[in-house]
């Protein structure tokens, strides 16, 4: 089982937003077949806590604009 197309579109937007905010090692795991609480985990790293906050804010803003 794979994640539905709307979820894949949202993850693509979120990953691009994380990249735009200088996120590193961005990886998405499709767990839709293993877990019932979520379809995809998106993981990104950053060099410091401030950058993590910027990535979080950027992803939230990008996903809000999508809706």
N, C-alpha and C positions, 0 to 999 in steps of 0.2 A: 504494500500500500504506500502511496506517495502523498505528499501534502497537496491540498487543492490549489488550483491556479491563483485564486485571490491571495492565499497565504504566501505563495512563492513570489508574487508581485510585491507584497508588503515587505518580505525579507530582502528582496533586491533593493528596494528603496532604502531600507534601514542599513543595509551593508554599504550602499553608496554614501549615505549620510555619515556613517562611521569613518569611511575612507576620506571623505571631505574634511573631517575634523582630525585628520592625521592618525586614525586608528591603525594599529599594526596587526598582523597575523589574523585577519578576519576570516572566520570559518563558520559555516552553517551546517548543522547536522539535522537531517530529516529523521525525526523520532516518532513520526505519526503511527508507525506500525507497532512501536513498543510501548508508548505512553498514551493515556487517554486525556491527559491534562493540557497537552500542547502538541503542536505539529512539528515545529522547528526550533532548535536552539541556535541563536546567533551569538558568537563569542568574538570579542575583539580585545586587544591589549593596548595599553598606553604606557608611556614612560613615567607618568606621575599622576597623582590624585586629581589635580586641576584639569589635566587633559581628559581624564576619565569623565569628569563632570561635563566638559564641553562635548564629548562624544554622546553622552546620555541626552543632553539638551538638544543636540543636533538631530539625533534619531527621533526623539519625541516630536520636534517641530516638523520634520519631514513626514512622519506618519500622520500627524494632525492635518497637514496640508492635503494629504492623499484622500482623506475622508470628506 
